[in-house]
Amino acid sequence: MFQVPLITLLSIGVLWKGIDLARAPHGRVLRFLVASLLMLLGGEVLSLPEVNGAIDAATAVGVGKMAFNGIYMSGLFALILFFASSTRGTDAYRRSLRINVGLLAGALMALMISMIATPATMRGHSLGTPYMAEPAIASFYLIGNACFVYAYLASALWALRYGRRVSRHLRLGLRTMALGLLGLTITSVNRMILVVLRIDEPGSHEAFNTVNWSISNWAMGSVLIGICYSACVQLITRLRSTVHHRRMRQELTPLWTVLTDAYPELVLNQTPAGSKWHRRTHEQRFYRRLIECRDGLVLLSPYLTRVAPDADLARGPADRLARHITEALALKPRAECPHTELSAARVASPASNDLGADARELIAISHALRERKS
């Protein structure tokens, strides 16, 4: 019911976060997230009957089922490690990595053994198979669903824990997703119960199976809603941040222009041409411009002390500092003697020690410079 929407959402997630990973390839948390999304997407595609049947036809019966379980379970365990690496210290993360990789490897090995032990004519089995009393078939479903119980439950608990560290809106999305994961945990437990019941009565308790599928659909719908809501919150937050930093960068332009005209060496090396994946974000461009403005004021400060020897350059009003900067730039020679010793002074020091306050100080001076030119 929700398979196609989930495949669509996972595809968008892989593309979105894949681009972020290409820009920051050394981010461990992002690597786990992209790996999880990619493997969950692959698992959902493999669960389509047409795809699963095509794999069996091209290889051997049962290969499609093993491929689905291996890739989908790996995606869930990567999701656990994404949350664990986001909230734990290095030692705890390594312990979590060892435990989860060991559990996944053990579960996949047990599933492989169960599939190999199953007679070749029965490897196309499902929950409705009349051969549930076959030990290899029953163990395949019991082991597989036990693994899903752990993966869904652990992911839900980690999502709830991670939700305590994020904004209120994102927390709501994570809680909705966790609710769906808890629902999927219940359906996995129910499938284990159904396997035990059908060992003695193959094909029995169909009403129980129908109700369980209904719970599974509702649970998956909750997961989809949580993912969509969280993705929308992140997208809106990113767009707002982009617009905000782009506006502040533009507001710094008048100050940046006069300082870089006087000191061209202030402009730091740009991204090499053709490196499109590593182009700087608007946030990075803003912070770079902020640094270049601050460095320019440091270089210009000796001339500022000459044109305004008695002025409070650190705390003076923005319009007065703008006038001093204009006068200092006029005093500064085009070519400075490299052996001249110049002492720097504090200019436009913010009231608090944070980048936001520093940006506001320099933007105020930049506005004053623009007004002087207009």
Sequence and secondary structure as in RCSB ss.txt:
>XXXX:A:sequence
MFQVPLITLLSIGVLWKGIDLARAPHGRVLRFLVASLLMLLGGEVLSLPEVNGAIDAATAVGVGKMAFNGIYMSG
LFALILFFASSTRGTDAYRRSLRINVGLLAGALMALMISMIATPATMRGHSLGTPYMAEPAIASFYLIGNACFVY
AYLASALWALRYGRRVSRHLRLGLRTMALGLLGLTITSVNRMILVVLRIDEPGSHEAFNTVNWSISNWAMGSVLI
GICYSACVQLITRLRSTVHHRRMRQELTPLWTVLTDAYPELVLNQTPAGSKWHRRTHEQRFYRRLIECRDGLVLL
SPYLTRVAPDADLARGPADRLARHITEALALKPRAECPHTELSAARVASPASNDLGADARELIAISHALRERKS
>XXXX:A:secstr
  HHHHHHHHHHHHHHHHHHHHHSTT HHHHHHHHHHHHHHHHHHHTSHHHHHHHHHHS TTHHHHHHHHHHHHH
HHHHHHHHHHHHS HHHHHHHHHHHHHHHHHHHHHHHHHHHHS GGGTT  TT TTTTSHHHHHHHHHHHHHHHH
HHHHHHHHHHHHHTTS HHHHHHHHHHHHHHHHHHHHHHHHHHHHHHHHHSTT  HHHHHHHHHHHHHHHHHHHH
HHHHHHHHHHHHHHHHHHHHHHHHHHTHHHHHHHHHH GGGS     TT GGG   HHHHHHHHHHHHHHHHHHH
HHHHHHH TTS TTT  HHHHHHHHHHHHHHS SS  TT        S  SSSSHHHHHHHHHHHHHHHHHHH 
